[in-house]
Amino acid sequence: AATTQIKPDSATHSSILIRTFTLQAGWLYFPVGGGIVADSDPLDEYRETLHKASGMIRSLRTT
């Protein structure tokens, strides 16, 4: 996803949103994934996806 701000003077600022949560119908979603290329190792890609998800989960914990 992306967000864009357009100011009255027509200046724009855009960002690509990564590591974000979405709350929809009482469910909290946080998509994670990666890019697959010809020499990707499926196990490495899986581990990377789990690593990305673990950071999101840690951010929800309270101390």
mmCIF file of the N, C-alpha and C atoms, coordinates in Angstrom:
data_MODEL
# 
_entry.id   MODEL 
# 
loop_
_atom_site.group_PDB 
_atom_site.id 
_atom_site.type_symbol 
_atom_site.label_atom_id 
_atom_site.label_alt_id 
_atom_site.label_comp_id 
_atom_site.label_asym_id 
_atom_site.label_entity_id 
_atom_site.label_seq_id 
_atom_site.pdbx_PDB_ins_code 
_atom_site.Cartn_x 
_atom_site.Cartn_y 
_atom_site.Cartn_z 
_atom_site.occupancy 
_atom_site.B_iso_or_equiv 
_atom_site.pdbx_formal_charge 
_atom_site.auth_seq_id 
_atom_site.auth_comp_id 
_atom_site.auth_asym_id 
_atom_site.auth_atom_id 
_atom_site.pdbx_PDB_model_num 
ATOM 1   N N  . ALA A 1 1  ? 0.851   -1.179  0.000  1.00 0.00 ? 1  ALA A N  1 
ATOM 2   C CA . ALA A 1 1  ? 0.000   0.000   0.000  1.00 0.00 ? 1  ALA A CA 1 
ATOM 3   C C  . ALA A 1 1  ? 0.888   1.231   0.000  1.00 0.00 ? 1  ALA A C  1 
ATOM 4   N N  . ALA A 1 2  ? 0.295   2.340   -0.285 1.00 0.00 ? 2  ALA A N  1 
ATOM 5   C CA . ALA A 1 2  ? 1.021   3.603   -0.301 1.00 0.00 ? 2  ALA A CA 1 
ATOM 6   C C  . ALA A 1 2  ? 0.140   4.699   0.273  1.00 0.00 ? 2  ALA A C  1 
ATOM 7   N N  . THR A 1 3  ? 0.777   5.760   0.736  1.00 0.00 ? 3  THR A N  1 
ATOM 8   C CA . THR A 1 3  ? 0.053   6.935   1.194  1.00 0.00 ? 3  THR A CA 1 
ATOM 9   C C  . THR A 1 3  ? 0.667   8.150   0.516  1.00 0.00 ? 3  THR A C  1 
ATOM 10  N N  . THR A 1 4  ? -0.168  9.095   0.159  1.00 0.00 ? 4  THR A N  1 
ATOM 11  C CA . THR A 1 4  ? 0.298   10.308  -0.510 1.00 0.00 ? 4  THR A CA 1 
ATOM 12  C C  . THR A 1 4  ? -0.373  11.519  0.114  1.00 0.00 ? 4  THR A C  1 
ATOM 13  N N  . GLN A 1 5  ? 0.412   12.550  0.358  1.00 0.00 ? 5  GLN A N  1 
ATOM 14  C CA . GLN A 1 5  ? -0.107  13.813  0.862  1.00 0.00 ? 5  GLN A CA 1 
ATOM 15  C C  . GLN A 1 5  ? 0.066   14.851  -0.239 1.00 0.00 ? 5  GLN A C  1 
ATOM 16  N N  . ILE A 1 6  ? -1.013  15.530  -0.593 1.00 0.00 ? 6  ILE A N  1 
ATOM 17  C CA . ILE A 1 6  ? -0.954  16.604  -1.585 1.00 0.00 ? 6  ILE A CA 1 
ATOM 18  C C  . ILE A 1 6  ? -1.274  17.903  -0.859 1.00 0.00 ? 6  ILE A C  1 
ATOM 19  N N  . LYS A 1 7  ? -0.324  18.816  -0.867 1.00 0.00 ? 7  LYS A N  1 
ATOM 20  C CA . LYS A 1 7  ? -0.484  20.084  -0.159 1.00 0.00 ? 7  LYS A CA 1 
ATOM 21  C C  . LYS A 1 7  ? -1.138  21.123  -1.069 1.00 0.00 ? 7  LYS A C  1 
ATOM 22  N N  . PRO A 1 8  ? -1.667  22.197  -0.476 1.00 0.00 ? 8  PRO A N  1 
ATOM 23  C CA . PRO A 1 8  ? -2.331  23.233  -1.284 1.00 0.00 ? 8  PRO A CA 1 
ATOM 24  C C  . PRO A 1 8  ? -1.449  23.823  -2.386 1.00 0.00 ? 8  PRO A C  1 
ATOM 25  N N  . ASP A 1 9  ? -0.122  23.842  -2.167 1.00 0.00 ? 9  ASP A N  1 
ATOM 26  C CA . ASP A 1 9  ? 0.775   24.376  -3.194 1.00 0.00 ? 9  ASP A CA 1 
ATOM 27  C C  . ASP A 1 9  ? 1.153   23.322  -4.235 1.00 0.00 ? 9  ASP A C  1 
ATOM 28  N N  . SER A 1 10 ? 0.446   22.186  -4.239 1.00 0.00 ? 10 SER A N  1 
ATOM 29  C CA . SER A 1 10 ? 0.630   21.061  -5.166 1.00 0.00 ? 10 SER A CA 1 
ATOM 30  C C  . SER A 1 10 ? 1.857   20.207  -4.862 1.00 0.00 ? 10 SER A C  1 
ATOM 31  N N  . ALA A 1 11 ? 2.581   20.502  -3.788 1.00 0.00 ? 11 ALA A N  1 
ATOM 32  C CA . ALA A 1 11 ? 3.691   19.633  -3.393 1.00 0.00 ? 11 ALA A CA 1 
ATOM 33  C C  . ALA A 1 11 ? 3.113   18.300  -2.931 1.00 0.00 ? 11 ALA A C  1 
ATOM 34  N N  . THR A 1 12 ? 3.775   17.220  -3.293 1.00 0.00 ? 12 THR A N  1 
ATOM 35  C CA . THR A 1 12 ? 3.302   15.898  -2.882 1.00 0.00 ? 12 THR A CA 1 
ATOM 36  C C  . THR A 1 12 ? 4.403   15.152  -2.137 1.00 0.00 ? 12 THR A C  1 
ATOM 37  N N  . HIS A 1 13 ? 3.980   14.335  -1.211 1.00 0.00 ? 13 HIS A N  1 
ATOM 38  C CA . HIS A 1 13 ? 4.873   13.468  -0.454 1.00 0.00 ? 13 HIS A CA 1 
ATOM 39  C C  . HIS A 1 13 ? 4.238   12.089  -0.441 1.00 0.00 ? 13 HIS A C  1 
ATOM 40  N N  . SER A 1 14 ? 4.978   11.080  -0.895 1.00 0.00 ? 14 SER A N  1 
ATOM 41  C CA . SER A 1 14 ? 4.446   9.719   -0.961 1.00 0.00 ? 14 SER A CA 1 
ATOM 42  C C  . SER A 1 14 ? 5.355   8.757   -0.213 1.00 0.00 ? 14 SER A C  1 
ATOM 43  N N  . SER A 1 15 ? 4.747   7.730   0.344  1.00 0.00 ? 15 SER A N  1 
ATOM 44  C CA . SER A 1 15 ? 5.484   6.684   1.052  1.00 0.00 ? 15 SER A CA 1 
ATOM 45  C C  . SER A 1 15 ? 4.872   5.332   0.734  1.00 0.00 ? 15 SER A C  1 
ATOM 46  N N  . ILE A 1 16 ? 5.721   4.323   0.677  1.00 0.00 ? 16 ILE A N  1 
ATOM 47  C CA . ILE A 1 16 ? 5.246   2.945   0.572  1.00 0.00 ? 16 ILE A CA 1 
ATOM 48  C C  . ILE A 1 16 ? 5.144   2.406   1.994  1.00 0.00 ? 16 ILE A C  1 
ATOM 49  N N  . LEU A 1 17 ? 3.998   1.851   2.326  1.00 0.00 ? 17 LEU A N  1 
ATOM 50  C CA . LEU A 1 17 ? 3.758   1.361   3.678  1.00 0.00 ? 17 LEU A CA 1 
ATOM 51  C C  . LEU A 1 17 ? 4.190   -0.095  3.798  1.00 0.00 ? 17 LEU A C  1 
ATOM 52  N N  . ILE A 1 18 ? 5.136   -0.341  4.692  1.00 0.00 ? 18 ILE A N  1 
ATOM 53  C CA . ILE A 1 18 ? 5.539   -1.713  5.001  1.00 0.00 ? 18 ILE A CA 1 
ATOM 54  C C  . ILE A 1 18 ? 5.468   -1.883  6.505  1.00 0.00 ? 18 ILE A C  1 
ATOM 55  N N  . ARG A 1 19 ? 5.361   -3.126  6.962  1.00 0.00 ? 19 ARG A N  1 
ATOM 56  C CA . ARG A 1 19 ? 5.287   -3.434  8.386  1.00 0.00 ? 19 ARG A CA 1 
ATOM 57  C C  . ARG A 1 19 ? 4.164   -2.635  9.043  1.00 0.00 ? 19 ARG A C  1 
ATOM 58  N N  . THR A 1 20 ? 2.972   -2.697  8.465  1.00 0.00 ? 20 THR A N  1 
ATOM 59  C CA . THR A 1 20 ? 1.817   -1.978  8.987  1.00 0.00 ? 20 THR A CA 1 
ATOM 60  C C  . THR A 1 20 ? 0.704   -2.951  9.349  1.00 0.00 ? 20 THR A C  1 
ATOM 61  N N  . PHE A 1 21 ? -0.135  -2.528  10.282 1.00 0.00 ? 21 PHE A N  1 
ATOM 62  C CA . PHE A 1 21 ? -1.293  -3.306  10.703 1.00 0.00 ? 21 PHE A CA 1 
ATOM 63  C C  . PHE A 1 21 ? -2.549  -2.738  10.059 1.00 0.00 ? 21 PHE A C  1 
ATOM 64  N N  . THR A 1 22 ? -3.522  -3.602  9.817  1.00 0.00 ? 22 THR A N  1 
ATOM 65  C CA . THR A 1 22 ? -4.846  -3.195  9.358  1.00 0.00 ? 22 THR A CA 1 
ATOM 66  C C  . THR A 1 22 ? -5.866  -3.835  10.286 1.00 0.00 ? 22 THR A C  1 
ATOM 67  N N  . LEU A 1 23 ? -6.774  -3.025  10.820 1.00 0.00 ? 23 LEU A N  1 
ATOM 68  C CA . LEU A 1 23 ? -7.857  -3.533  11.655 1.00 0.00 ? 23 LEU A CA 1 
ATOM 69  C C  . LEU A 1 23 ? -9.121  -3.520  10.814 1.00 0.00 ? 23 LEU A C  1 
ATOM 70  N N  . GLN A 1 24 ? -9.706  -4.697  10.620 1.00 0.00 ? 24 GLN A N  1 
ATOM 71  C CA . GLN A 1 24 ? -10.890 -4.814  9.771  1.00 0.00 ? 24 GLN A CA 1 
ATOM 72  C C  . GLN A 1 24 ? -11.839 -5.836  10.381 1.00 0.00 ? 24 GLN A C  1 
ATOM 73  N N  . ALA A 1 25 ? -13.055 -5.407  10.636 1.00 0.00 ? 25 ALA A N  1 
ATOM 74  C CA . ALA A 1 25 ? -14.108 -6.281  11.170 1.00 0.00 ? 25 ALA A CA 1 
ATOM 75  C C  . ALA A 1 25 ? -13.653 -7.032  12.426 1.00 0.00 ? 25 ALA A C  1 
ATOM 76  N N  . GLY A 1 26 ? -12.909 -6.338  13.282 1.00 0.00 ? 26 GLY A N  1 
ATOM 77  C CA . GLY A 1 26 ? -12.473 -6.941  14.531 1.00 0.00 ? 26 GLY A CA 1 
ATOM 78  C C  . GLY A 1 26 ? -11.235 -7.816  14.430 1.00 0.00 ? 26 GLY A C  1 
ATOM 79  N N  . TRP A 1 27 ? -10.653 -7.937  13.258 1.00 0.00 ? 27 TRP A N  1 
ATOM 80  C CA . TRP A 1 27 ? -9.439  -8.730  13.052 1.00 0.00 ? 27 TRP A CA 1 
ATOM 81  C C  . TRP A 1 27 ? -8.272  -7.799  12.764 1.00 0.00 ? 27 TRP A C  1 
ATOM 82  N N  . LEU A 1 28 ? -7.105  -8.125  13.307 1.00 0.00 ? 28 LEU A N  1 
ATOM 83  C CA . LEU A 1 28 ? -5.889  -7.364  13.060 1.00 0.00 ? 28 LEU A CA 1 
ATOM 84  C C  . LEU A 1 28 ? -5.031  -8.144  12.073 1.00 0.00 ? 28 LEU A C  1 
ATOM 85  N N  . TYR A 1 29 ? -4.718  -7.522  10.963 1.00 0.00 ? 29 TYR A N  1 
ATOM 86  C CA . TYR A 1 29 ? -3.925  -8.159  9.903  1.00 0.00 ? 29 TYR A CA 1 
ATOM 87  C C  . TYR A 1 29 ? -2.575  -7.468  9.789  1.00 0.00 ? 29 TYR A C  1 
ATOM 88  N N  . PHE A 1 30 ? -1.552  -8.247  9.477  1.00 0.00 ? 30 PHE A N  1 
ATOM 89  C CA . PHE A 1 30 ? -0.255  -7.668  9.114  1.00 0.00 ? 30 PHE A CA 1 
ATOM 90  C C  . PHE A 1 30 ? 0.393   -8.581  8.079  1.00 0.00 ? 30 PHE A C  1 
ATOM 91  N N  . PRO A 1 31 ? 0.301   -8.191  6.827  1.00 0.00 ? 31 PRO A N  1 
ATOM 92  C CA . PRO A 1 31 ? 0.861   -9.036  5.771  1.00 0.00 ? 31 PRO A CA 1 
ATOM 93  C C  . PRO A 1 31 ? 2.387   -9.029  5.800  1.00 0.00 ? 31 PRO A C  1 
ATOM 94  N N  . VAL A 1 32 ? 2.964   -10.179 5.556  1.00 0.00 ? 32 VAL A N  1 
ATOM 95  C CA . VAL A 1 32 ? 4.413   -10.315 5.400  1.00 0.00 ? 32 VAL A CA 1 
ATOM 96  C C  . VAL A 1 32 ? 4.661   -11.204 4.189  1.00 0.00 ? 32 VAL A C  1 
ATOM 97  N N  . GLY A 1 33 ? 5.803   -11.066 3.594  1.00 0.00 ? 33 GLY A N  1 
ATOM 98  C CA . GLY A 1 33 ? 6.115   -11.882 2.431  1.00 0.00 ? 33 GLY A CA 1 
ATOM 99  C C  . GLY A 1 33 ? 7.487   -11.524 1.902  1.00 0.00 ? 33 GLY A C  1 
ATOM 100 N N  . GLY A 1 34 ? 7.771   -11.976 0.727  1.00 0.00 ? 34 GLY A N  1 
ATOM 101 C CA . GLY A 1 34 ? 9.062   -11.712 0.122  1.00 0.00 ? 34 GLY A CA 1 
ATOM 102 C C  . GLY A 1 34 ? 9.002   -11.894 -1.374 1.00 0.00 ? 34 GLY A C  1 
ATOM 103 N N  . GLY A 1 35 ? 10.095  -11.609 -2.001 1.00 0.00 ? 35 GLY A N  1 
ATOM 104 C CA . GLY A 1 35 ? 10.182  -11.774 -3.449 1.00 0.00 ? 35 GLY A CA 1 
ATOM 105 C C  . GLY A 1 35 ? 10.872  -13.081 -3.794 1.00 0.00 ? 35 GLY A C  1 
ATOM 106 N N  . ILE A 1 36 ? 10.294  -13.814 -4.697 1.00 0.00 ? 36 ILE A N  1 
ATOM 107 C CA . ILE A 1 36 ? 10.858  -15.092 -5.125 1.00 0.00 ? 36 ILE A CA 1 
ATOM 108 C C  . ILE A 1 36 ? 11.542  -14.889 -6.475 1.00 0.00 ? 36 ILE A C  1 
ATOM 109 N N  . VAL A 1 37 ? 12.786  -15.325 -6.552 1.00 0.00 ? 37 VAL A N  1 
ATOM 110 C CA . VAL A 1 37 ? 13.539  -15.272 -7.807 1.00 0.00 ? 37 VAL A CA 1 
ATOM 111 C C  . VAL A 1 37 ? 14.042  -16.677 -8.124 1.00 0.00 ? 37 VAL A C  1 
ATOM 112 N N  . ALA A 1 38 ? 14.651  -16.833 -9.272 1.00 0.00 ? 38 ALA A N  1 
ATOM 113 C CA . ALA A 1 38 ? 15.048  -18.163 -9.755 1.00 0.00 ? 38 ALA A CA 1 
ATOM 114 C C  . ALA A 1 38 ? 15.930  -18.925 -8.769 1.00 0.00 ? 38 ALA A C  1 
ATOM 115 N N  . ASP A 1 39 ? 16.838  -18.221 -8.090 1.00 0.00 ? 39 ASP A N  1 
ATOM 116 C CA . ASP A 1 39 ? 17.743  -18.941 -7.189 1.00 0.00 ? 39 ASP A CA 1 
ATOM 117 C C  . ASP A 1 39 ? 17.330  -18.846 -5.717 1.00 0.00 ? 39 ASP A C  1 
ATOM 118 N N  . SER A 1 40 ? 16.081  -18.508 -5.453 1.00 0.00 ? 40 SER A N  1 
ATOM 119 C CA . SER A 1 40 ? 15.589  -18.457 -4.074 1.00 0.00 ? 40 SER A CA 1 
ATOM 120 C C  . SER A 1 40 ? 15.588  -19.847 -3.450 1.00 0.00 ? 40 SER A C  1 
ATOM 121 N N  . ASP A 1 41 ? 15.927  -19.886 -2.183 1.00 0.00 ? 41 ASP A N  1 
ATOM 122 C CA . ASP A 1 41 ? 15.837  -21.125 -1.412 1.00 0.00 ? 41 ASP A CA 1 
ATOM 123 C C  . ASP A 1 41 ? 14.518  -21.063 -0.636 1.00 0.00 ? 41 ASP A C  1 
ATOM 124 N N  . PRO A 1 42 ? 13.600  -21.979 -0.898 1.00 0.00 ? 42 PRO A N  1 
ATOM 125 C CA . PRO A 1 42 ? 12.285  -21.918 -0.239 1.00 0.00 ? 42 PRO A CA 1 
ATOM 126 C C  . PRO A 1 42 ? 12.367  -21.864 1.287  1.00 0.00 ? 42 PRO A C  1 
ATOM 127 N N  . LEU A 1 43 ? 13.278  -22.616 1.887  1.00 0.00 ? 43 LEU A N  1 
ATOM 128 C CA . LEU A 1 43 ? 13.399  -22.606 3.343  1.00 0.00 ? 43 LEU A CA 1 
ATOM 129 C C  . LEU A 1 43 ? 13.889  -21.248 3.840  1.00 0.00 ? 43 LEU A C  1 
ATOM 130 N N  . ASP A 1 44 ? 14.849  -20.654 3.137  1.00 0.00 ? 44 ASP A N  1 
ATOM 131 C CA . ASP A 1 44 ? 15.325  -19.321 3.514  1.00 0.00 ? 44 ASP A CA 1 
ATOM 132 C C  . ASP A 1 44 ? 14.207  -18.289 3.404  1.00 0.00 ? 44 ASP A C  1 
ATOM 133 N N  . GLU A 1 45 ? 13.411  -18.378 2.351  1.00 0.00 ? 45 GLU A N  1 
ATOM 134 C CA . GLU A 1 45 ? 12.295  -17.438 2.172  1.00 0.00 ? 45 GLU A CA 1 
ATOM 135 C C  . GLU A 1 45 ? 11.271  -17.599 3.293  1.00 0.00 ? 45 GLU A C  1 
ATOM 136 N N  . TYR A 1 46 ? 10.999  -18.839 3.665  1.00 0.00 ? 46 TYR A N  1 
ATOM 137 C CA . TYR A 1 46 ? 10.065  -19.113 4.754  1.00 0.00 ? 46 TYR A CA 1 
ATOM 138 C C  . TYR A 1 46 ? 10.587  -18.519 6.061  1.00 0.00 ? 46 TYR A C  1 
ATOM 139 N N  . ARG A 1 47 ? 11.861  -18.747 6.349  1.00 0.00 ? 47 ARG A N  1 
ATOM 140 C CA . ARG A 1 47 ? 12.460  -18.214 7.578  1.00 0.00 ? 47 ARG A CA 1 
ATOM 141 C C  . ARG A 1 47 ? 12.439  -16.688 7.590  1.00 0.00 ? 47 ARG A C  1 
ATOM 142 N N  . GLU A 1 48 ? 12.705  -16.080 6.451  1.00 0.00 ? 48 GLU A N  1 
ATOM 143 C CA . GLU A 1 48 ? 12.674  -14.619 6.372  1.00 0.00 ? 48 GLU A CA 1 
ATOM 144 C C  . GLU A 1 48 ? 11.267  -14.094 6.655  1.00 0.00 ? 48 GLU A C  1 
ATOM 145 N N  . THR A 1 49 ? 10.264  -14.777 6.138  1.00 0.00 ? 49 THR A N  1 
ATOM 146 C CA . THR A 1 49 ? 8.881   -14.371 6.376  1.00 0.00 ? 49 THR A CA 1 
ATOM 147 C C  . THR A 1 49 ? 8.536   -14.488 7.860  1.00 0.00 ? 49 THR A C  1 
ATOM 148 N N  . LEU A 1 50 ? 8.956   -15.576 8.501  1.00 0.00 ? 50 LEU A N  1 
ATOM 149 C CA . LEU A 1 50 ? 8.725   -15.724 9.942  1.00 0.00 ? 50 LEU A CA 1 
ATOM 150 C C  . LEU A 1 50 ? 9.441   -14.634 10.732 1.00 0.00 ? 50 LEU A C  1 
ATOM 151 N N  . HIS A 1 51 ? 10.649  -14.289 10.308 1.00 0.00 ? 51 HIS A N  1 
ATOM 152 C CA . HIS A 1 51 ? 11.410  -13.232 10.977 1.00 0.00 ? 51 HIS A CA 1 
ATOM 153 C C  . HIS A 1 51 ? 10.670  -11.899 10.887 1.00 0.00 ? 51 HIS A C  1 
ATOM 154 N N  . LYS A 1 52 ? 10.150  -11.573 9.712  1.00 0.00 ? 52 LYS A N  1 
ATOM 155 C CA . LYS A 1 52 ? 9.385   -10.333 9.545  1.00 0.00 ? 52 LYS A CA 1 
ATOM 156 C C  . LYS A 1 52 ? 8.147   -10.345 10.435 1.00 0.00 ? 52 LYS A C  1 
ATOM 157 N N  . ALA A 1 53 ? 7.444   -11.458 10.472 1.00 0.00 ? 53 ALA A N  1 
ATOM 158 C CA . ALA A 1 53 ? 6.235   -11.563 11.294 1.00 0.00 ? 53 ALA A CA 1 
ATOM 159 C C  . ALA A 1 53 ? 6.567   -11.451 12.779 1.00 0.00 ? 53 ALA A C  1 
ATOM 160 N N  . SER A 1 54 ? 7.700   -11.995 13.194 1.00 0.00 ? 54 SER A N  1 
ATOM 161 C CA . SER A 1 54 ? 8.044   -11.966 14.619 1.00 0.00 ? 54 SER A CA 1 
ATOM 162 C C  . SER A 1 54 ? 8.233   -10.535 15.116 1.00 0.00 ? 54 SER A C  1 
ATOM 163 N N  . GLY A 1 55 ? 8.762   -9.674  14.287 1.00 0.00 ? 55 GLY A N  1 
ATOM 164 C CA . GLY A 1 55 ? 8.905   -8.273  14.672 1.00 0.00 ? 55 GLY A CA 1 
ATOM 165 C C  . GLY A 1 55 ? 7.558   -7.599  14.869 1.00 0.00 ? 55 GLY A C  1 
ATOM 166 N N  . MET A 1 56 ? 6.615   -7.920  14.016 1.00 0.00 ? 56 MET A N  1 
ATOM 167 C CA . MET A 1 56 ? 5.269   -7.359  14.143 1.00 0.00 ? 56 MET A CA 1 
ATOM 168 C C  . MET A 1 56 ? 4.610   -7.866  15.424 1.00 0.00 ? 56 MET A C  1 
ATOM 169 N N  . ILE A 1 57 ? 4.769   -9.142  15.697 1.00 0.00 ? 57 ILE A N  1 
ATOM 170 C CA . ILE A 1 57 ? 4.172   -9.722  16.900 1.00 0.00 ? 57 ILE A CA 1 
ATOM 171 C C  . ILE A 1 57 ? 4.803   -9.114  18.154 1.00 0.00 ? 57 ILE A C  1 
ATOM 172 N N  . ARG A 1 58 ? 6.126   -8.955  18.156 1.00 0.00 ? 58 ARG A N  1 
ATOM 173 C CA . ARG A 1 58 ? 6.810   -8.340  19.309 1.00 0.00 ? 58 ARG A CA 1 
ATOM 174 C C  . ARG A 1 58 ? 6.302   -6.932  19.567 1.00 0.00 ? 58 ARG A C  1 
ATOM 175 N N  . SER A 1 59 ? 5.982   -6.203  18.513 1.00 0.00 ? 59 SER A N  1 
ATOM 176 C CA . SER A 1 59 ? 5.525   -4.822  18.695 1.00 0.00 ? 59 SER A CA 1 
ATOM 177 C C  . SER A 1 59 ? 4.172   -4.747  19.395 1.00 0.00 ? 59 SER A C  1 
ATOM 178 N N  . LEU A 1 60 ? 3.427   -5.841  19.415 1.00 0.00 ? 60 LEU A N  1 
ATOM 179 C CA . LEU A 1 60 ? 2.119   -5.859  20.075 1.00 0.00 ? 60 LEU A CA 1 
ATOM 180 C C  . LEU A 1 60 ? 2.203   -6.192  21.561 1.00 0.00 ? 60 LEU A C  1 
ATOM 181 N N  . ARG A 1 61 ? 3.320   -6.722  21.995 1.00 0.00 ? 61 ARG A N  1 
ATOM 182 C CA . ARG A 1 61 ? 3.459   -7.120  23.397 1.00 0.00 ? 61 ARG A CA 1 
ATOM 183 C C  . ARG A 1 61 ? 3.591   -5.895  24.293 1.00 0.00 ? 61 ARG A C  1 
ATOM 184 N N  . THR A 1 62 ? 2.989   -5.980  25.457 1.00 0.00 ? 62 THR A N  1 
ATOM 185 C CA . THR A 1 62 ? 3.123   -4.898  26.433 1.00 0.00 ? 62 THR A CA 1 
ATOM 186 C C  . THR A 1 62 ? 4.139   -5.306  27.483 1.00 0.00 ? 62 THR A C  1 
ATOM 187 N N  . THR A 1 63 ? 4.735   -4.319  28.112 1.00 0.00 ? 63 THR A N  1 
ATOM 188 C CA . THR A 1 63 ? 5.735   -4.616  29.147 1.00 0.00 ? 63 THR A CA 1 
ATOM 189 C C  . THR A 1 63 ? 5.208   -4.251  30.507 1.00 0.00 ? 63 THR A C  1 
# 
